[in-house]
Amino acid sequence: MDEIKERRDRRSGKVTPLVCAESLVQAAEQGRIEAFVAVVKLADGTIQTTWSQIQSIEALGLLECGKDDVLQKMRE
Protein backbone atom coordinates (compact mmCIF):
# COMPACT_ATOMS: atom_id res chain seq x y z
CA MET A 1 0.00 0.00 0.00
CA ASP A 2 1.22 3.48 -0.84
CA GLU A 3 0.99 5.23 2.54
CA ILE A 4 1.75 8.68 1.14
CA LYS A 5 -1.04 8.39 -1.43
CA GLU A 6 -3.41 7.10 1.27
CA ARG A 7 -2.68 10.13 3.49
CA ARG A 8 -3.03 12.53 0.57
CA ASP A 9 -6.34 10.98 -0.48
CA ARG A 10 -7.69 11.10 3.09
CA ARG A 11 -6.75 14.77 3.45
CA SER A 12 -8.58 15.58 0.22
CA GLY A 13 -11.70 13.81 1.54
CA LYS A 14 -11.59 10.72 -0.69
CA VAL A 15 -13.16 7.53 0.63
CA THR A 16 -10.34 5.05 0.11
CA PRO A 17 -10.70 1.27 0.45
CA LEU A 18 -8.84 1.49 3.76
CA VAL A 19 -11.21 4.19 5.09
CA CYS A 20 -14.17 2.00 4.10
CA ALA A 21 -12.68 -1.09 5.73
CA GLU A 22 -11.86 0.77 8.95
CA SER A 23 -15.40 2.15 9.13
CA LEU A 24 -16.90 -1.31 8.65
CA VAL A 25 -14.63 -2.89 11.26
CA GLN A 26 -15.60 -0.18 13.74
CA ALA A 27 -19.32 -0.72 13.07
CA ALA A 28 -18.90 -4.50 13.40
CA GLU A 29 -17.03 -4.14 16.70
CA GLN A 30 -19.89 -1.98 17.98
CA GLY A 31 -22.38 -4.68 16.99
CA ARG A 32 -24.14 -2.47 14.43
CA ILE A 33 -23.71 -4.90 11.50
CA GLU A 34 -26.05 -7.88 11.27
CA ALA A 35 -24.99 -9.16 7.84
CA PHE A 36 -22.35 -8.17 5.33
CA VAL A 37 -21.82 -8.47 1.57
CA ALA A 38 -18.81 -7.01 -0.24
CA VAL A 39 -17.80 -6.82 -3.87
CA VAL A 40 -14.24 -5.67 -4.49
CA LYS A 41 -12.04 -5.07 -7.50
CA LEU A 42 -8.54 -6.33 -6.78
CA ALA A 43 -5.36 -4.64 -8.00
CA ASP A 44 -5.05 -7.21 -10.81
CA GLY A 45 -8.55 -6.31 -12.07
CA THR A 46 -10.35 -9.41 -10.84
CA ILE A 47 -13.65 -9.11 -8.99
CA GLN A 48 -14.14 -10.89 -5.68
CA THR A 49 -17.34 -11.24 -3.63
CA THR A 50 -17.63 -12.24 0.00
CA TRP A 51 -20.43 -12.33 2.56
CA SER A 52 -21.02 -13.17 6.18
CA GLN A 53 -22.82 -16.27 7.45
CA ILE A 54 -26.18 -15.63 5.76
CA GLN A 55 -28.26 -17.54 3.24
CA SER A 56 -27.40 -16.97 -0.41
CA ILE A 57 -30.83 -15.47 -1.11
CA GLU A 58 -30.26 -12.84 1.60
CA ALA A 59 -26.83 -12.05 0.14
CA LEU A 60 -28.47 -11.54 -3.26
CA GLY A 61 -31.08 -9.27 -1.66
CA LEU A 62 -28.39 -7.16 -0.02
CA LEU A 63 -26.59 -6.86 -3.36
CA GLU A 64 -29.84 -5.66 -4.98
CA CYS A 65 -30.29 -3.09 -2.20
CA GLY A 66 -26.74 -1.90 -2.78
CA LYS A 67 -27.35 -1.65 -6.52
CA ASP A 68 -30.49 0.39 -5.90
CA ASP A 69 -28.62 2.69 -3.50
CA VAL A 70 -25.90 3.38 -6.08
CA LEU A 71 -28.49 4.08 -8.77
CA GLN A 72 -30.34 6.54 -6.50
CA LYS A 73 -27.09 8.40 -5.72
CA MET A 74 -26.33 8.59 -9.44
CA ARG A 75 -29.69 10.31 -10.01
CA GLU A 76 -29.00 12.99 -7.37
C-alpha positions in Angstrom: 0.0 0.0 0.0 1.2 3.5 -0.8 1.0 5.2 2.5 1.8 8.7 1.1 -1.0 8.4 -1.4 -3.4 7.1 1.3 -2.7 10.1 3.5 -3.0 12.5 0.6 -6.3 11.0 -0.5 -7.7 11.1 3.1 -6.8 14.8 3.5 -8.6 15.6 0.2 -11.7 13.8 1.5 -11.6 10.7 -0.7 -13.2 7.5 0.6 -10.3 5.1 0.1 -10.7 1.3 0.5 -8.8 1.5 3.8 -11.2 4.2 5.1 -14.2 2.0 4.1 -12.7 -1.1 5.7 -11.9 0.8 9.0 -15.4 2.2 9.1 -16.9 -1.3 8.6 -14.6 -2.9 11.3 -15.6 -0.2 13.7 -19.3 -0.7 13.1 -18.9 -4.5 13.4 -17.0 -4.1 16.7 -19.9 -2.0 18.0 -22.4 -4.7 17.0 -24.1 -2.5 14.4 -23.7 -4.9 11.5 -26.0 -7.9 11.3 -25.0 -9.2 7.8 -22.4 -8.2 5.3 -21.8 -8.5 1.6 -18.8 -7.0 -0.2 -17.8 -6.8 -3.9 -14.2 -5.7 -4.5 -12.0 -5.1 -7.5 -8.5 -6.3 -6.8 -5.4 -4.6 -8.0 -5.1 -7.2 -10.8 -8.5 -6.3 -12.1 -10.4 -9.4 -10.8 -13.7 -9.1 -9.0 -14.1 -10.9 -5.7 -17.3 -11.2 -3.6 -17.6 -12.2 0.0 -20.4 -12.3 2.6 -21.0 -13.2 6.2 -22.8 -16.3 7.5 -26.2 -15.6 5.8 -28.3 -17.5 3.2 -27.4 -17.0 -0.4 -30.8 -15.5 -1.1 -30.3 -12.8 1.6 -26.8 -12.0 0.1 -28.5 -11.5 -3.3 -31.1 -9.3 -1.7 -28.4 -7.2 0.0 -26.6 -6.9 -3.4 -29.8 -5.7 -5.0 -30.3 -3.1 -2.2 -26.7 -1.9 -2.8 -27.4 -1.7 -6.5 -30.5 0.4 -5.9 -28.6 2.7 -3.5 -25.9 3.4 -6.1 -28.5 4.1 -8.8 -30.3 6.5 -6.5 -27.1 8.4 -5.7 -26.3 8.6 -9.4 -29.7 10.3 -10.0 -29.0 13.0 -7.4 
